[in-house]
C-alpha cells in the first residue's frame, strides 16, 4: 500500500484512505468512498460504491472526471473498507453502500 495513508472511520466503518494518485489496492471485494480533502484536513464525500475487485474498479473508474469536477483543489482520496467474499456477500456490500449514500448524499454516482 502507499506510503501516505490514513485510517478513517466513516459512519462507523473502518476505512483505509490514500490519495487517488497513490491508490494501489489488491483486488478484493470492498466498499469504497471517494473524498475531497481540504487543506485543513476536513473532507467531503464525493462518491460511494462497492465492487468485487477494488483495484481494477478504481484504476478504470468512469466517474473520475466527475470526482475532479466536484473537488476544487483536486485533492482526492480513495477510502476502502475490505469486505472479502468469503465473509460477506455482494448484498452485504450493497447494504453498506446504500447506508453511506443515504448518510452523505454524494454528488457523484447518484442512484
Secondary structure as the mmCIF struct_conf table of DSSP 4:
data_model
#
loop_
_struct_conf.conf_type_id
_struct_conf.id
_struct_conf.beg_label_comp_id
_struct_conf.beg_label_asym_id
_struct_conf.beg_label_seq_id
_struct_conf.end_label_comp_id
_struct_conf.end_label_asym_id
_struct_conf.end_label_seq_id
BEND BEND1 UNK A 3 UNK A 4
STRN STRN1 UNK A 5 UNK A 10
TURN_TY1_P TURN_TY1_P1 UNK A 11 UNK A 12
STRN STRN2 UNK A 13 UNK A 19
HELX_RH_3T_P HELX_RH_3T_P1 UNK A 20 UNK A 22
BEND BEND2 UNK A 27 UNK A 27
STRN STRN3 UNK A 30 UNK A 37
TURN_TY1_P TURN_TY1_P2 UNK A 39 UNK A 40
BEND BEND3 UNK A 41 UNK A 41
STRN STRN4 UNK A 43 UNK A 51
BEND BEND4 UNK A 52 UNK A 52
HELX_RH_AL_P HELX_RH_AL_P1 UNK A 54 UNK A 59
TURN_TY1_P TURN_TY1_P3 UNK A 60 UNK A 60
TURN_TY1_P TURN_TY1_P4 UNK A 62 UNK A 63
HELX_RH_AL_P HELX_RH_AL_P2 UNK A 64 UNK A 69
TURN_TY1_P TURN_TY1_P5 UNK A 70 UNK A 70
TURN_TY1_P TURN_TY1_P6 UNK A 72 UNK A 73
STRN STRN5 UNK A 76 UNK A 82
TURN_TY1_P TURN_TY1_P7 UNK A 85 UNK A 87
HELX_RH_AL_P HELX_RH_AL_P3 UNK A 90 UNK A 104
BEND BEND5 UNK A 107 UNK A 109
#
